[in-house]
Amino acid sequence: MYPTGTLRIHELTSEERAVYATLKPECLPQHVAIIMDGNGRWAGHRSLKRFLGHQQGAKCVQLVTETASRIGLPWLTLYAFSLENNLRRPRAEVNFLMRLLRSYLESNLQRMMDNNVRIRYIGRIRELPPEVQDKMQWAAEATARNTGTTLTLALNYGGRSELVDAFRGLAAEMQRKHLSPDRLTEEDIHRHLYTAHMPDPDLLIRTSGEMRLSNYLLWQIAYTEIFVTERLWPDFRGIHLLEAIADFQRRERRYGGLGEGSGEVDEETERVKIGAS
């Protein structure tokens, strides 16, 4: 958690401060992941072209990131562009999204610096166009020394492809070090994930009301709390991030154990006879 001195609560809107006042700052999630869904539907509801929905969605990325920075959220990971998007969307739309990414990085770099945000990426980045990779590296290097929120964009990303890449890396390591499969642990797999440098998400937010994971962070969200909102991503703002965190703080995380209200633990269960039904 960040030192209190780095928080910028005074920069929140009055509505955001009202929600933040209901939170327990010491119990903020360390890592929030978001499936940003609904750009096309947002445009369709307004009889607009799809690209206008994507443009509005890009603006929301910066607004939500700045709120995360102001409250001291350490990690924010956004599902920006899936491997399936790259393979199945019309090529004209994919090309537009790549131009939009470059434009976002160029136009928002100073705002990232002003908000102490560090940007990183996960996914099969090397399959993106070279000029996009260059701009991504430029932004990452420029923000590398920032110490606030780490904004991670999942680009050309798929949860299954991440696991395939992790297993390939682990297999190469096993061959190189002559390791026995019997000695492998979950930590060995974790070390080869794209996200090895960050904690697993505490909270996953999905916009647009869809009840699916869409191949996102499949290994990492084993014990993640999930919050689904009907709100489309272009309508999502910092206050809605705070509302999701408020909902998260009202939950009890048990990680497979027992929580309050689970009933009394019977210390004499070994003596209980199990009858046939």
BAKE-103803 format. One record per residue (C-alpha): z, y, x; residue number from 1. Coordinates in steps of 0.02 Angstrom, whole numbers, plus 50000, padded with zeros to 5 digits. Example, Ala and Ser with C-alpha at 12.3 -4.5 7.8 and 13.67 -1.06 7.14 Angstrom:
residues 2
50390:49775:50615:1
50357:49947:50684:2
//
This chain:
residues 277
50000:50000:50000:1
49963:50175:50060:2
50101:50296:50113:3
50147:50411:49969:4
50085:50562:50066:5
49905:50501:50054:6
49904:50494:49864:7
49812:50634:49773:8
49879:50617:49597:9
49861:50804:49571:10
49672:50782:49579:11
49670:50667:49427:12
49617:50742:49261:13
49756:50779:49137:14
49704:50625:49035:15
49707:50516:49191:16
49878:50583:49242:17
49946:50538:49070:18
49892:50357:49094:19
49948:50354:49276:20
50122:50411:49220:21
50140:50246:49127:22
50103:50143:49283:23
50220:50072:49414:24
50142:50139:49575:25
50232:50007:49678:26
50147:49871:49575:27
49966:49928:49586:28
49841:49790:49618:29
49786:49781:49798:30
49608:49735:49753:31
49507:49772:49595:32
49334:49695:49572:33
49214:49755:49438:34
49060:49677:49357:35
48962:49834:49313:36
48862:49781:49160:37
48770:49872:49023:38
48655:49999:49107:39
48501:49937:49015:40
48589:49927:48846:41
48662:50101:48870:42
48485:50168:48893:43
48416:50063:48751:44
48546:50128:48629:45
48483:50303:48669:46
48298:50258:48667:47
48289:50298:48852:48
48201:50209:48994:49
48306:50078:49085:50
48301:50175:49248:51
48400:50316:49168:52
48538:50192:49129:53
48542:50139:49311:54
48550:50321:49367:55
48696:50356:49252:56
48780:50197:49313:57
48765:50256:49493:58
48855:50417:49448:59
48997:50314:49374:60
49017:50219:49537:61
49069:50378:49626:62
49180:50439:49484:63
49276:50275:49476:64
49287:50263:49665:65
49363:50436:49677:66
49496:50393:49548:67
49534:50234:49646:68
49551:50338:49804:69
49667:50465:49722:70
49790:50332:49664:71
49788:50239:49830:72
49697:50081:49776:73
49662:49989:49940:74
49510:49883:49891:75
49374:49910:49759:76
49228:49788:49752:77
49080:49822:49637:78
48945:49698:49585:79
48798:49813:49613:80
48647:49697:49632:81
48646:49508:49613:82
48538:49380:49699:83
48473:49337:49525:84
48428:49519:49494:85
48322:49516:49652:86
48233:49357:49601:87
48212:49379:49413:88
48198:49564:49374:89
48026:49649:49369:90
47977:49702:49544:91
47959:49883:49489:92
48141:49885:49430:93
48202:49803:49591:94
48108:49932:49695:95
48185:50072:49592:96
48360:50000:49617:97
48331:49997:49805:98
48277:50180:49803:99
48427:50220:49695:100
48543:50137:49821:101
48471:50239:49962:102
48486:50397:49860:103
48666:50356:49812:104
48717:50333:49993:105
48630:50492:50049:106
48696:50604:49910:107
48874:50537:49907:108
48915:50515:50090:109
49004:50683:50101:110
49104:50644:49944:111
49156:50478:50022:112
49212:50572:50177:113
49306:50700:50073:114
49395:50559:49980:115
49432:50457:50137:116
49328:50310:50069:117
49260:50176:50183:118
49105:50083:50123:119
49061:49903:50161:120
48943:49772:50089:121
48940:49586:50049:122
48792:49476:50007:123
48631:49421:50090:124
48603:49595:50157:125
48471:49543:50284:126
48352:49500:50142:127
48349:49680:50081:128
48210:49800:50136:129
48235:49863:50316:130
48241:50046:50264:131
48380:50004:50140:132
48477:49909:50273:133
48461:50057:50390:134
48534:50176:50261:135
48674:50054:50222:136
48720:50039:50405:137
48714:50228:50424:138
48840:50252:50282:139
48952:50112:50344:140
48958:50183:50520:141
48989:50360:50456:142
49138:50305:50350:143
49207:50170:50467:144
49355:50274:50525:145
49411:50322:50349:146
49577:50245:50302:147
49581:50258:50112:148
49500:50148:49981:149
49375:50021:50047:150
49227:50022:49928:151
49130:49860:49944:152
48960:49845:49861:153
48903:49669:49822:154
48715:49677:49854:155
48592:49533:49841:156
48751:49437:49808:157
48786:49272:49721:158
48949:49175:49721:159
48863:49008:49745:160
48753:49072:49885:161
48910:49141:49969:162
48987:48968:49965:163
48827:48891:50035:164
48827:49017:50177:165
49012:48985:50208:166
48986:48797:50214:167
48840:48818:50333:168
48947:48925:50448:169
49091:48803:50438:170
48976:48653:50473:171
48909:48740:50628:172
49087:48776:50686:173
49138:48595:50656:174
48991:48533:50758:175
49024:48657:50898:176
49211:48619:50909:177
49198:48434:50864:178
49315:48456:50716:179
49355:48314:50597:180
49325:48345:50410:181
49497:48273:50377:182
49574:48423:50465:183
49488:48555:50358:184
49590:48672:50248:185
49555:48806:50119:186
49588:48936:50254:187
49443:48864:50357:188
49326:48896:50210:189
49402:49068:50180:190
49365:49121:50358:191
49179:49097:50328:192
49168:49192:50163:193
49089:49365:50155:194
49261:49427:50098:195
49364:49350:50239:196
49423:49524:50291:197
49496:49571:50121:198
49626:49503:49999:199
49569:49409:49844:200
49552:49519:49689:201
49708:49541:49583:202
49607:49611:49438:203
49428:49582:49382:204
49354:49706:49258:205
49196:49668:49162:206
49109:49800:49059:207
48994:49776:48908:208
49101:49643:48825:209
49015:49491:48900:210
49133:49343:48925:211
49062:49268:49085:212
49082:49284:49273:213
48897:49297:49314:214
48914:49205:49480:215
49033:49336:49550:216
49169:49298:49680:217
49188:49120:49616:218
49304:49063:49756:219
49406:49223:49763:220
49453:49242:49579:221
49548:49078:49560:222
49706:49172:49508:223
49632:49340:49464:224
49679:49426:49301:225
49525:49466:49196:226
49502:49621:49089:227
49348:49636:48977:228
49300:49797:48890:229
49161:49827:48764:230
49124:49992:48852:231
48956:49994:48941:232
48961:50036:49126:233
48878:50208:49113:234
49020:50259:48995:235
49157:50191:49110:236
49263:50322:49199:237
49418:50334:49306:238
49531:50340:49154:239
49465:50171:49099:240
49505:50099:49271:241
49684:50162:49247:242
49692:50086:49073:243
49638:49918:49143:244
49772:49930:49277:245
49901:49972:49143:246
49850:49814:49050:247
49861:49715:49213:248
50039:49776:49242:249
50093:49713:49072:250
50045:49536:49117:251
50148:49404:49206:252
50060:49319:49350:253
50121:49141:49375:254
49998:49062:49498:255
50024:48892:49415:256
50214:48908:49405:257
50328:48943:49259:258
50359:49116:49190:259
50479:49196:49071:260
50469:49123:48896:261
50408:48954:48959:262
50560:48864:48890:263
50710:48791:48978:264
50680:48676:49125:265
50757:48506:49088:266
50837:48440:49246:267
50848:48265:49169:268
50664:48237:49131:269
50667:48074:49231:270
50778:48000:49096:271
50665:48048:48951:272
50573:47901:48874:273
50390:47928:48834:274
50342:47845:48671:275
50170:47786:48619:276
50080:47904:48500:277
//
